[in-house]
Every structure is written in C-alpha cells, then in structure tokens.
Amino acid sequence: MATLGLDYESLKARDPGLIYVSHKGFRNGPYEHRLALDEVVQMMAGLAYMTGPVGRLLRAGSSVNDIMGGMFGAIGVLAALFERKSSGIGKEVQSALFENCVLLSAQAYAAVRRDRRRRRPDA
C-alpha cells in the first residue's frame, strides 16, 4: 500500500480523523513480508500441537486465526471510533494471523507451565 501512496501515514495527512485497518500474516519482525495461511500459522504458533493426538499435529477445524484477525480488527476500529469522538484524531489498527494464534495458544502454554511447576517436589 505504501508504494501506491495508500498507507496510513500518507492518507492521514489528508484526513487526520482517518481510521485505517490492516490485516496481515505477521507483524513487524523477520517474517513481516511473508505470506501466511491460517493452517501454517497454527503450526508455527503451536495451536496444532494442542488440537491433535500426542505426536500428531492437527489444525483446528475452523480458520480460527482468520476469524480472530477480523474480530480484533473490528474491536480496534470500535476503540478508535470511541477515541476519535473525543479527540478528533484517527488511528491505525493492525491485526496479524501469527500474533492472533500466539494469543490463542498462550493460555494453554501458561497452564502447562503452571502444572509442571506444581508437580515438581522442589517447586
């Protein structure tokens, strides 16, 4: 979008109240320019390790990251609209598949870590 002059920074100069939403595979970092598929992201973030039998990866039955990305984008827009009502200034809202999936997986990883500590006699 930046090469076309349609990125947030270019457009907000014309309209400071603009609310701009982008949804991509990965946020800033080494993978930010890579394409992403829901299934691949589930493997990378560990969700597929939790949904299948032990030792056999299995993607979630639904494209959960695509759906979550849209939901996070919509929630971000609602928050930006609320803030713009009082400030008059717009916002850029970003959502990404990988980060969505890490959030989905984090609770389970935290529970596993907690349970392992409880089982250790020296914990």
Residue, then its C-alpha position, 0 to 999 in steps of 0.5 A: m500500500a505504501t508504494l501506491g501512496l495508500d498507507y496510513e501515514s500518507l492518507k492521514a495527512r489528508d484526513p487526520g480523523l482517518i481510521y485505517v485497518s490492516h490485516k496481515g500474516f505477521r507483524n513487524g519482525p523477520y517474517e513481516h513480508r511473508l505470506a501466511l495461511d491460517e493452517v501454517v500459522q497454527m503450526m508455527a504458533g503451536l495451536a496444532y500441537m494442542t488440537g491433535p493426538v500426542g505426536r500428531l499435529l492437527r489444525a483446528g477445524s475452523s480458520v480460527n486465526d482468520i476469524m480472530g484477525g477480523m474480530f480484533g480488527a473490528i474491536g480496534v476500529l470500535a476503540a478508535l471510533f470511541e477515541r476519535k469522538s473525543s479527540g478528533i484524531g484517527k488511528e491505525v489498527q493492525s491485526a496479524l494471523f501469527e500474533n492472533c494464534v500466539l494469543l490463542s495458544a498462550q493460555a494453554y502454554a501458561a497452564v502447562r507451565r503452571d502444572r509442571r511447576r506444581r508437580r515438581p517436589d522442589a517447586 
